[in-house]
Amino acid sequence: MPLKPPSARVAGLIALVLACASAAHAASYYVEPVQGEAMEPSLLSTVQQLISDTVSETGNQVASDPAGADFLLKAQLLKLGESMILTLSKDKPGPDNDQVLFMRKLKAASVDELDVVSSRLTRAVIKEQDPDGNARIGEVTEREQRRLVGPRVESRSSNYLGFGPFVQEHMGLASNDDIAYSLSFGHQWDTTSQAAITLGYEASFKDWSFINGVQLGVCYYFDDEDTAPFVGLDMGYGAARSDNTSTVFGFSGGARAGFMFFRNSSTQLSLQLRYLGILEDNGKGYPSSTGLVVSLYE
């Protein structure tokens, strides 16, 4: 059975209920004159009007008399160099003293930001929320923008080259005891005193068998001393082949643990135990290599 649109009487009743519900949640606010030492009266009056406009925009009423208001909004403007700090409190009128229910402040980089700051701060104080999480599109202040995009800590960047003995497994070799040779090189970014990001290539080879991969990884130093132990994890894409297995390609995973020496110098040295595995079965299992690597960073 098709649904019939609601009659005009039903639609009017719904609109009346919604209007009553909105009115039930609305409150009246008396905006007191903005206080501020050595401030131009016209500026204080403008801020008071901006606060009043925001009260109306939130669906509340601006009271003309504090005696009949549900709440009072008290603002104070403080000049700090070129910046200005606006403090706003939401008070409950009392017979003797007003009760402060909520108070927050927000900083404007200049007079031009006072409209954004006063609007955000008023909405936040009315809802009793932190103004830092109350920004709408286009209401991000200059201070917040600087905090988001800079300044940033500049990472220390270095290239590295490493080599050492490895053992290959699941390669169909006659003996896993045969020593393979490894070569690794890439780039490392020390992002903090205890963390680094690496991007590099590593390979181990013995006669005609090899395992290699391009890896992106993270490294964690256990302290910020000149010589520090570390662990790391890597993930990337690699390949493996030998005379007794088919060549396989697939995602690769790696792990490392060791010591980094001379960290305060632009030239550093590491001694680490590394593992590289290809996540693809070559018929003998998942090929992998494990070994000891000495690396030079410059």
C-alpha positions in Angstrom: 0.0 0.0 0.0 1.6 3.3 -1.0 2.4 5.8 1.7 0.4 9.0 1.7 2.1 12.3 2.4 1.2 13.8 5.8 -1.7 16.3 5.8 -1.2 20.0 6.4 -2.5 19.6 9.9 0.0 16.8 10.7 2.8 18.8 9.2 1.9 21.9 11.2 1.7 19.8 14.4 5.2 18.4 13.7 6.6 21.9 13.1 5.0 23.2 16.3 6.5 20.3 18.3 9.9 21.0 16.9 9.6 24.7 17.6 8.6 24.0 21.2 11.5 21.6 21.7 13.9 24.2 20.3 12.5 26.9 22.6 12.7 24.5 25.6 16.5 24.3 25.1 17.0 28.0 24.5 18.3 30.2 27.3 18.6 33.9 27.7 22.1 35.5 28.1 22.9 39.0 29.2 26.2 40.1 27.7 27.9 42.5 30.0 30.2 45.3 28.7 33.6 44.0 27.8 36.3 45.0 30.2 39.8 45.9 29.2 42.5 48.3 30.4 43.9 50.9 28.0 41.5 49.6 25.3 39.6 51.8 22.8 35.9 51.9 23.8 34.9 51.2 20.2 36.9 48.0 20.2 35.3 46.8 23.5 31.9 47.6 22.1 32.6 45.7 18.9 33.7 42.6 20.8 30.5 42.8 23.0 28.4 43.0 19.8 30.2 40.0 18.3 29.5 38.0 21.4 25.8 39.0 21.3 25.5 38.0 17.7 27.0 34.6 18.4 24.5 34.1 21.3 21.7 34.7 18.8 23.3 32.4 16.2 23.3 29.5 18.7 19.6 29.7 19.0 19.6 31.5 22.4 18.2 34.8 23.4 20.1 38.0 24.2 18.6 39.6 27.3 18.4 43.3 27.7 18.3 43.2 31.5 20.6 41.0 33.7 17.8 40.6 36.2 15.7 38.5 33.8 18.5 36.5 32.2 19.3 32.9 32.8 23.0 33.4 32.5 25.5 36.2 32.3 28.4 36.4 29.9 31.4 38.4 31.2 34.3 39.2 28.9 37.7 40.7 29.5 40.2 41.7 26.7 43.9 41.8 27.4 46.5 43.2 25.0 49.8 41.3 24.9 52.1 42.9 22.3 50.4 42.6 19.0 48.2 39.7 20.3 45.0 39.9 22.3 43.6 37.4 24.8 39.9 37.2 25.2 38.6 35.7 28.5 34.9 34.8 28.7 32.9 33.4 31.6 29.4 32.0 31.9 27.9 33.0 35.3 24.7 32.1 37.1 23.0 35.3 38.5 22.7 35.2 42.3 21.1 37.4 44.9 24.5 38.4 46.4 27.2 37.0 44.1 27.2 35.5 40.7 28.3 31.9 40.4 31.0 31.2 37.7 29.9 28.1 35.9 32.5 27.9 33.1 35.4 30.1 32.0 37.8 29.8 29.1 40.2 32.1 27.1 41.4 32.2 23.5 44.3 34.1 21.9 44.0 36.3 18.8 47.2 37.1 16.9 45.8 40.5 15.9 42.7 42.6 16.0 41.6 41.1 12.7 41.2 37.7 14.4 38.9 38.9 17.2 35.7 38.1 15.2 36.8 34.5 14.8 38.1 34.2 18.4 35.0 35.8 19.9 32.6 33.6 17.9 34.5 30.3 18.8 34.9 31.3 22.4 31.3 32.3 22.9 30.0 29.0 21.4 32.4 27.0 23.6 31.5 28.8 26.8 27.8 28.5 26.2 28.1 24.7 25.6 30.8 24.5 28.3 33.3 23.0 26.0 37.0 23.6 25.3 37.3 26.2 22.5 40.4 24.4 21.0 38.0 21.6 19.7 35.3 24.0 18.7 36.7 25.4 15.4 34.5 25.4 12.3 35.7 25.6 8.7 37.6 28.9 8.3 37.9 29.5 12.0 41.5 28.2 12.5 43.6 31.0 14.1 47.1 31.9 13.0 48.6 30.5 16.2 46.9 27.1 15.6 48.0 27.1 12.0 51.6 27.6 13.0 51.3 24.8 15.6 50.0 22.5 12.8 52.5 23.2 10.1 55.6 24.3 12.0 58.1 24.7 13.3 59.1 21.1 13.0 62.2 19.3 14.3 64.5 18.7 11.4 65.5 15.1 11.0 69.2 14.1 10.6 69.7 12.4 7.2 72.5 9.9 6.3 73.4 7.3 3.7 74.6 3.9 4.8 76.5 0.9 3.4 76.8 -2.5 5.0 78.1 -6.0 4.5 78.6 -9.2 6.4 78.2 -13.0 6.5 74.7 -14.6 6.1 73.0 -18.0 6.2 70.2 -18.7 3.7 67.4 -21.1 4.5 64.6 -22.8 2.5 66.6 -22.3 -0.7 67.0 -26.0 -1.6 70.8 -25.8 -1.0 72.8 -28.9 -0.2 73.8 -27.4 3.1 72.4 -24.4 5.0 75.8 -24.1 6.7 77.4 -22.5 3.6 78.1 -18.9 4.2 76.5 -16.3 1.9 77.6 -12.8 1.5 75.4 -9.8 2.1 75.3 -6.2 0.8 73.0 -3.5 2.0 72.7 0.2 1.3 70.1 2.9 1.7 69.1 6.0 3.6 68.2 6.7 7.2 66.4 9.6 8.8 66.9 10.1 12.5 63.6 11.7 13.4 64.2 11.9 17.2 67.0 11.0 19.6 65.4 7.5 19.9 63.7 6.8 16.6 64.7 6.5 12.9 63.1 5.7 9.6 65.1 3.7 7.0 64.6 3.0 3.3 67.1 0.7 1.7 68.0 -2.4 -0.4 69.6 -5.5 1.0 70.7 -8.8 -0.6 72.5 -12.0 0.3 74.0 -14.2 -2.4 75.9 -17.5 -2.6 77.0 -18.7 -6.0 73.8 -18.4 -8.1 71.3 -18.2 -5.3 70.2 -14.9 -3.8 67.6 -13.2 -1.7 67.0 -9.5 -2.0 64.4 -6.9 -1.1 63.7 -3.2 -1.0 62.6 -2.4 2.6 61.0 0.5 4.4 61.5 0.3 8.2 61.5 1.9 11.6 64.2 1.8 14.3 64.0 2.4 18.0 66.9 3.2 20.2 66.6 2.2 23.8 68.4 5.4 25.0 69.9 8.6 23.7 73.5 7.8 24.6 76.4 8.0 22.1 76.3 4.2 22.0 72.9 2.8 22.1 71.2 -0.6 21.5 68.3 -0.7 19.0 65.7 -2.9 17.3 63.9 -2.4 14.0 61.2 -3.8 11.8 61.1 -3.6 8.0 58.6 -4.4 5.3 58.9 -4.2 1.5 59.0 -6.3 -1.7 61.7 -8.8 -2.7 62.7 -11.9 -4.7 64.6 -15.2 -4.1 66.0 -17.8 -6.4 68.4 -20.8 -6.5 69.3 -23.6 -8.9 67.0 -26.0 -6.9 64.0 -23.7 -6.6 61.9 -21.5 -8.8 62.3 -17.7 -8.6 59.6 -16.2 -6.4 58.6 -12.6 -5.9 56.5 -11.3 -3.0 56.2 -9.1 0.0 59.2 -9.2 2.3 59.6 -8.7 6.0 62.6 -8.1 8.1 63.9 -7.5 11.6 67.1 -6.2 13.1 68.8 -5.7 16.5 72.2 -4.4 17.4 74.2 -1.4 18.5 74.8 2.0 17.0 78.2 3.7 17.8 79.3 7.3 17.6 75.8 8.7 17.4 76.9 12.3 18.2 79.1 12.2 15.1 78.1 12.8 11.5 79.8 9.5 10.8 78.4 6.5 12.6 78.9 2.7 12.7 76.5 -0.1 13.5 76.8 -3.8 14.3 73.5 -5.6 13.9 71.9 -9.0 13.5 69.5 -8.9 10.5 66.8 -11.2 9.2 65.1 -11.0 5.7 62.3 -13.3 4.6 60.2 -13.5 1.4 56.5 -14.2 2.1 56.2 -16.5 -0.9 56.6 -20.3 -1.0 59.2 -21.5 -3.5 58.4 -25.2 -3.0 61.0 -25.6 -0.2 59.3 -23.2 2.1 59.6 -19.5 2.6 63.1 -18.4 1.7 65.0 -16.3 4.3 68.4 -15.2 5.3 69.9 -14.3 8.6 73.3 -12.8 9.4 75.6 -10.2 10.9 76.0 -6.8 9.3 78.5 -4.0 9.8 77.2 -0.7 8.4 78.8 2.7 8.0 76.6 5.8 8.1 77.7 9.1 6.6 
